[in-house]
Amino acid sequence: MQAVVALAAMAAVTTIQVTPSEAVTGGAAVADGDYRFAVHLTDGVSHGCTGTLVSPYWILTAKDCVANAEGPIKAQIGKADLTASAGHDRTIVRSVTHPTLNLALSRITLPVNDITFPRIGTTAVTAGESLTILGYGRTRTTWVGLLHKATIAVTGVEADTLAIANVDETAPTTCKGDAGGPAIRETSTGVEVVAVHSASYQGGCLGSTATRRDAVETRLDGAASWIATTIAVKPRTDFNNDGKADVAGINPANDMVLYAGDGTGKVASPAPMWETGGKWAGSHAFTAGDFNGDGFSDIAIIDSQNNMRLYTGDGAGQLKNAGLMWETGGKWAGSHAFTAGDFNSDNILDIAVIDSQNSMRLYANDGTGQLSNKGIMFGATGAWINHQAFAGGDFNGDGKADIAIIDSQNSMRLYAGDGAGKLINKGIMFGATGAWINHQAFAGGDFNSDGKADIAIIDSQNSLRLYAGDGLGTLANKGIMNGTTGAWANWKWLAS
């Protein structure tokens, strides 16, 4: 964090040296409860920065703030006073840096659900425009600990950066600790983040002998699409992190393999997700999703010992054994189908399972891959006897996780989630009663990239077939996704 880089000094149109990623705001302390999207970042060793919460899981900051951290980066969110304000404490699990700009997006372990996020400004900032800057760093007289704000003027505009200066000529603009913080427009329709603090001359900052008081910001209007793509919620079966739904399954040789989706309803040739040699023999009923909060798709599976086990994905189609999701001892014996979804609307992926008593039961995830029993989701004990494979997804387009299931009459039926862990029977999704006899394992996902949940299923002819969802709870047959008729004979499971 002590490196010095050369940036164009936009006010003077010359190239000089400024100090990156260590800035802070001169101005007034922010009232508790204001600008709750502001984030204080620290590695607990040598440096602190500022950031902006832009989604339940993602913080926008400067690349310099995450590149050289000496320890795990902690995030304090929604705290005007770091020692006294209520808010949230999180840990950064990974960061994605922009390929050319001084920007980073950092993912936190657990979501924050009670803060309104600012928009990312897509309209270019103009010279002379007045903005508000926020930061947790030093002022001219104090060290870190409080969120401050100041009004600044844009004094120059370059292709990727802005030059700014405090409207109070006697005050610093940004100082150590402010780097990565937001420059914002406050409009009648809400707050827009238009730039991120990148570098400062540090004049007027506590402990600095510099005299120049202006600073440099990284523009966001050209990075808006990168931000949107990075923070977008990926399909829960997207094992290679390309934004397209894949199909994972245990093949007839008892190997776990990945069929990468192309986003048009087809899947590619298989690739192993784990060493081959029948290692998954005896494992049954499994589902996919990000269970540990790192943004990559994982697999939860009942193993050959009837324990619920988590295999975390690396975003490149490979898995790692991350241990038990529930106590050992074969507690999942007799559970014969399950799927994933955010059934209780806390932005954390849960598991719904037909248990050994033939009840549909919700197991809520704590965000780290551990489960807790939240009770029956629909009907009485035993109500789901003879129901077969099922899959989760938002099939009716209301933003809540639903369940599609082949019922005891061999009909594909929709049970809509209410967002509170319960289900509502919404009727048949396709065909007549009994139309899905001899259909086997299936998976839910947006396989054709139209924003609506679909179903990929091994049909009665042993073909992998796509049934596209219309977002209203019904399906349309779109043909074979991979191979020829009968190519999927003897497959045991797909990630639901």
N, C-alpha and C positions, 0 to 999 in steps of 0.2 A: 504493500500500500504506500510505500514511500517513493516509488519510481516517479521520475519526472518525464513528461512527454511534451513534444512540441505541437502546439495547436495554433491555428490562425487567429490572431487577435483581431476580431472583426471590426472593432471601432477604428483601429489604426491601419488595417490592411497590411500588417507585417507579421512575420512568424517569430514568436518569442516563447520562452519557457514559462509554463504555469504548473501548479501542483494539482494532480488529479485526485479524485475520489476522496477528498478529505475536507469537504466544504461544510459550512454551517450558516444559518440565517441570522442576520441582524434584524431587529424589529421587535414586535410585541409578542409576549407569551400567548399561546392559544388557550381559550377557555375550555375547561373540561367538557367533553362531549362534542366539540367541534372537530371537523376534519378527521373523523375516526378511521378513515382509510389510511392515514399515515402510519408508517411502520418504522420502528427503531431496530437496526440490525447490528449485532456484535458477535465477534468470534470469542469473546471472553478473554482475549489475550492482549491484542495490540491495536485493534481498530474498530471503529463504529461507523455506521452509515445510516442513511435514511432510505426508505422505499415507499411504495404505494401498493396497497392491496387492490388488485384489479379483478379478482374472481374469488370464490370461496377457497381456492387452493393456491393461487399464484400471486407473487409479489414482483412488481416491476422495480428495478433499481439499475445502478451502473455496473457494467462489466467489472470495473476495477474493484468493486465492493465484494465480489465473490471469488475473484481469480486467485488471490493470494491469502486467503483466510488461513489462520494458524490453528484453528480448532473448529468444531461444529458451530455453524452460524445459528444463533438464536434470534427469533423475531418477537418483538413486543408490539402488539397490534391494538390500536384504539386507545392509546394511553397518552393524554396530553402531558401528564406528569408521570414519569417512569417509576417513581417510588410510591405513588399514592393512587393513581387512577385505576378504575376497574378496566379490564380489557382481556386480552388473550395472549398467552405465551405459547409459541410454537417453535419447532425446529425445522430448518431447511434440510430437505432430503436430497435434492439435486437442483442444479441450475442449468439453464439453457442460455447460451450467450449468442448475441447477434453476430453474424459473420463479419460485419464491417464497422458497426457503430458501437459506441460505448454504452451498451444496453445489455441487461440480463433479466431473465424471468426465473424466479426461484420458487420451487414447489415446497409447500409446507406439509407436515405429516397429517394434520387433521384440519377439516374445513372450518372456516369462520362463517357463520350463517346470519349474524345479526348486524352486519355493516352494509350500508349502501355504497356501491362502488362508483367511482367517477368514470365517465366515458373517456375513451382515448380520442383526442382531438384530431380530426382529419383535415381541417382547414388550416392552411399555412399561417404562421405567425408573421406579422408585418412589422417593419421598423417603426418605432414610436408607440407600439402597442403596450398597454399597461397590463401586467400579470401579477399574480400573487405567488410567492415562493414559500415553501414549508421546509423545515428541517429541525433535527434534534441536536445539532452541533453547537459550537461555541457562538457567543455573541461578542461584542466588543469588550464586555466586562465579566461574563460568566462562562463556566464550563457547561458540559452537556447535562441533560436530565429533564429538560422541558422542551416541548414542541413550540417553536417560534414561527411567526409568519412576518413577511415584509412585502411591501409593494415595490415592484421593480419596473424599469422601462427597458424595452428592447431597443438596443442601440445599433444593432447590425444583424443582418441575416445572410447566412451562407447556405450552401446546398444541404448540409446535414446538421448544422449547428446555429446557435444564436449567441450574440453577445448581449449581456444584460448588465445593468447598473442599478443600484439602490436609488430610489427617488430622493432619499435623504443622503445628500452628498457626504455627510459626516459619518455615515454608518457603513459597515461592511456589507457586501452582497451575500456571499456564501463563505463559510469558514470550515475548519476541520470538523467532521462529523455529519455534514449536510449532504455529502455526495450521494447521488442516487435518488434524492428527494424530488418531489414534483414541482414544476411550475404550472400553474393552473389558471384557466379562465373561469370566472364565475358568471354564468349566464342565467337568464330567466328560466331556462329549462334544465338547469343543473350544472354540475361541475365537470369541466373537461381538463384532463391532463394533456398539456401540449408539448412539454419538454421535461428532460431529466437533468439534474445538476451533474455536470461532468468535470469541470475544473475551475479553480479560483485563484486569483492573484493574492488573496488573503489580507489585503490592506485593511487595517482597522480591526482585525480579529485579535482576540485575546492571545497573547504569546507570540504574535507575528510582528516583525520589524518592517514588513513590506509597506509601501505607501499606496500602491495601485489597488483600487477597490472593486473593479469590475470582475466579471466571471463569464464562463462559457457553459452553455446548455446544449444537450443533444436533442434535436427535433424529433417529434414522434409522428408527424403526419406521413412521412415516408416509411415509417416502420409499423403502421397500424395493421397491415395485413399479416406481418410476421407475428405481431402480438396476438391477433385473433386466432391465427392458426395454432400457435403454441399452446394457448390456454384453452382451446376448444376441447370439449369433452369427447374423448375418443370412444369408438365402439368398444364395448366390453370384451369382444373377442378379437380385438386388434393386437395380435401378439408381436407383430413386427413394427408397430408404432408408425405406420404410414397413413393412418387415418381411415383405413378400409377394413371392413369386417372380414375376418378369416374363419376358417373351420378347423378345429382341432379335434382329434379323435384317437381312440385306441383301435388299431387295425387288427385284422385277423391273426397277426403274428404277436399280438400283445405289446406292440411298440406304440409310443405316443408320437404322433406325427402331425405336422401342420400343413394345411392347404391354404396358401395365401390368397386372399380375395383380391380381385382386380378392380372392385368398385362398380362393375357392370353386371354383377350376378353370376360371374364365373370364378372358379378357383384354379390355382396352378397345381403342378405336380407336387407330391408330398415331399416334405423334408423332416428328418427326425428332430424332435424337441428335447430328446433325452437319449442316452446311449441305447442302442438296439440290443436285441437278445431276449425279448419277452419279459422285460423287467416289470411290466404293468399287469402281469397275469394275476387274477384274483381281485384287482382293483375294479370298482364299479361306480356307477352314478357319479358324474362329476360336472362341474360348472366353471364358468370363466368370468373374470372381472378383476378390477383393481382392489384387492382386499387389504393391502398394506399401505395404501395412500401414496405410493411413489409415482403414480401416473402410468404405470405399465400393467398390462393384463396378466393375471395370474391364473392358476388352476387350483380349485378346492376339490378334493376327491376323497371318497371313502376307500381306504386302502384294503389290502388283502387281510388285514387284521381287524377290519371293521372300525378303524379309527378315522376321524376326519382330519385330513392333513392338507397343509398349504404348500404349493409349489409356486414360488414367485417367478414372474417373467422378467427378462432383462431388456425388453424392448427390441430384441433382435431375434426372437423366436426360440430362445432357449430358456430352460427352467432350472430353478435351484430349490432343493428341499429346505423349507423354512420351518418345519416342525408341525406340531399339533395345533389345531384350532379349537380343540375341545379336549377334555381329560381323556386319558388313555383307558384301555380296558374293553375295547370292542363295543362301545356304547351305541354305535350306529348300525349294529346288526339289525337286519330287517327293514331298514330305511331303503327305499328302492328307487327313488327319483328325487332330484332337487334341482333348483335353479337359483340364479342371482338377480337382484334388483334392489333399488333403494325404496323398499316398501314402506318405510316410516318417515320418508322425506327429510332426512337429516344430512343428505349429501354424502352418505357413506353406504357402500354396497353391502346388502344383507343376503341371507340365504333362506329360501322357502323350501321345505322338504316334506314329502309324504313319509311319515315315520312308521315305525313297526306296528303302530296301532291303526294304520291307515287314516291318520289325521294329517291335515295340511297345517304345518307348524312353522312359525317364524323364528329364525335365529338371527338376532341383530348383531352386527359387527361393530366392534369398538374403534375401527379405523386402523388397527394394527394387525388384524387377522385373527382376533379372538372373538368368540361368539357367546351370546347369552340367550337363553330360551325366553321368548316373549309370548308364547301361547299359541292357541289355535287361530288360524286366519279366516276360516269359513267352515260352517257346519259343525256337527257334533263329532265326537270320537268315532272313528271308523267310517266317516262319510265318503272317503276317497278310495274305498276298496275297488280293485280292478281298474283303476285309472292307470294310465301308462305314462310314457315319457311326456315331459312338459318343458316349456322354455319361458323365460321372462323377457319383457320388453314393453315399451309404451305403444301398444297396438291400436289404441283408440285416440292417440294424439292429444291427451289432456295433460301431459307432463308428469304423469304418475305411472309407476311400474305396475304392469299387469302380468297375468299368467295365461298362456295358451296351452291347452292340454288335450290329449286324446282321452276321452272319458270312457266309462265302462260300457257305453253303447257304441264305441268306436267312432265317435264324432269329435271333430276338432272344435273345442269350445273355449270361449273367452271368459276369463274371470278378471274383471277390471279392479285394479287397486284403488283404494280410497285415499292413499297417502298417509294413512295412520296405521297400517299393518293389517288391514282387513280387506276382503275381496267381495265382489258383487258379480253374480252370474249374469253375463250379457248375451248368452246364447251361442249358436253355431256360427263359426267363422267362414266355413266353406263347405259346399256340398250338402248332401242329405244325411240323415241319421245313418251311422254305420259306414260312411264313405271312406273312413281311414283305417279299415281293418287291415292288419298285417303291415301297417307302416311301423317303422322302428324308431330309433333314436333321432332326435332333431335338435336344432339349435336356433336361437333367435338372434337377429342382428339386421342392420341396414345393409344388406348385401348389394343393392343396386344404387346406393348413394343418393337416394331421393329424399332422405330425411324421415323416412317412415320405417317402422319395424317390420321385418320380413321373417320368414321361416325357411330354413334349409333342412330337408328331411330325407331320410332313406325310405323310399316308398315301397309299395308291395311288390314292385318289380326289381327291387334292390338297386335302384338308381338314386343318386343324390339330386334332388329336385328342389327348385326354388319356387316358393309361394310368396309373391310380393304382397306386402300389406298396403292398404289404401289410406291408412291413418284414421280409419273410422271403425276398425274392428273386423274387417273382412279381408279375404285373401284372393289372389288370382294366380293361376298356374303359369309359370314363366319358363318351364322346361328344365332340362338337365344342366347341372352346374359343372360337372366334370366327368369325363369318361363316357362310356356307352351304357346302354340298358344292361342292368345286372352287374355292373362293375363293383358295386358296394356290398355284394353278398358276404355274409359272415362277419360284417363289422359289428362290434359290440356296443360302442358308446361314441357319442359326439358330445362336445362341451356344450351344455345347454345354456 
